[in-house]
């Protein structure tokens, strides 16, 4: 179990991977909110 956690955490020790996950989370959040807004705006 410890080896699995180490395998999953190791890539995030690199700065570019930390920036990539932050960018992905921000982009995903913005797209989710925008899509809900557009569906509600167009649907009504």
N, C-alpha and C positions, 0 to 999 in steps of 0.2 A: 504493500500500500504506500509506503514511504517513497519507493522508486517511482510510482505513478505520479505522486504529487511533485516530486523533483522534476520529472519529465515535463509536466504541465507548466511549472513555474519558471524553469530555466530560460525560455525565450524572452521572458519579460525583464530579464536583467539587462538587456540591451536597450539603450535610449531610443533607438528608432522604433522598436517594437512597442515601447510605452507610448510614444507619440502616435503610432498607428492605432492602438486600441482606444486611445482618447478620441482621435479623429473619427473612428468608426462609431463610437458611442454617441458623439455629438451629432454626426450626420444621421444616424439612425433615429435619434430622438426628434430632430428637426423634420425629417421626412415623415415620420409617423404623425406628428402634430399637424403638418401641412396637409397631408392626405386626408385626415379626419376633417379639417376645416373645409377643404375643397368639396368633399363629398356632402357635407352638411349645407354648404353654400349653394351648390349646383342642384342638390336634391330638393331643396325647398324653393 
